[in-house]
Amino acid sequence: MQGDYELAVLVDRLRRDRRRDPYSGRDAYSRTAREVADRCERLIDVGEAAVAVPLLRKAVDRMTNALMYMDSSSGVLGNDLAYLVEVYARACRAAPPGRQGWRRGW
């Protein structure tokens, strides 16, 4: 349970304030995104994909919004987002959302 809380805190760190300098904190942001993806992959590997799905969905949403306000001309953040989406797809295959749940939110 503690690990789930720590993972949720990492996902919360992917929120980005658009008033910040678009060049500041890109490396730390990238490390956080990869850490979220890596931890969620471990959850999927041990059969806890249902825990990872909502966290990954929130992480993908937050990172997609953040990229509007960050400089990613090197492509590193875009690659991190692609990795998150790949892990999210893997989690959804392992623990598909319910019939009604897939329509809510997106």
N, C-alpha and C positions, 0 to 999 in steps of 0.2 A: 504494500500500500504506500509506503514511503517513496518507493521508486516511481509510482504513478504521480504522486504529488510533485516530485522533482522534475519529472518530464513535463507536467503541466506548467511549471514555472519556466522551463526552457521555452515552451511554445509561447508563453506570454512575452518572453523577451524578443520575439519576432515582430511584435508590434512596433511600428516606426512612426515617429512624429514627423509630419511633413515640413515642419518649421526648421528641422535640423539641416545642417550642411549636408548636401547630397554625397559628399566625399568622405565624411567622417564616419568611423566605426564600421566600415565595410568588412574588414578582416574579421572582427569579432562577430559580426552578424553572420558571416559565412560559416564560421566555426560553429556557431549556435545551430544554424540550419542543418549542418552535417551531423551534429551531435543528436539532434532530434531524430533525423532519419536513421542513424545507426542504432539508437536505443529502441526505436520502433521496430526495426528489423529483428533485433533480439527478442522483442515481445512476440513477433510473428513466429519466429523459430521455436519458441517454447509453447506455442499454441494459444497465445493471448492476443490474437489479432483483433478480437472484438474491443479490447481496451485501446488498441492503437488507432483504429479507424477514426473515431471522433477527434482525437488529438491531431492526427495527420491532416484531416480535413480543415481543422482550424489553422494549422501551420501553413498549409497551401494557400488558404484565403489571406492570411496575414502577409505572407511573403509576396503574393501577387499584388496586394495593395501597396506594400512597401516599395516594390520595384518602380512604381510610378514616381517616387520621390527620391530614389537613390541612383547614383551613377553606377552602371554596370557595363561600362563600355568594354571592359576586359572579358566579359562573358562569364566570369566566375559565379556571380549570383544567379545568373540564368541557368548555369549548369547545376547549381545547388537546388534550384526550384525543380528542374527536371528530375533530379534524384529523389526529391520529396514526392513528386507525383508518381514516380515509378514504385516507390515503397508503398504509397497510398493505394495504388492499383493492386499491388500484391496483397495488401491487407484486406481489401474489399473482396478479392477472390477467395481468401481464406475465411472471411467472416462477412458474407454479403449482408447489406442492410435489409431490414424488413420491407415488405411490400409497400407499406404506407410511408415509411421513413425516408425513402429515397427522394421523394418529392419535396420534402420540407427543407428550406434553407438555401438551396442552390437554384 
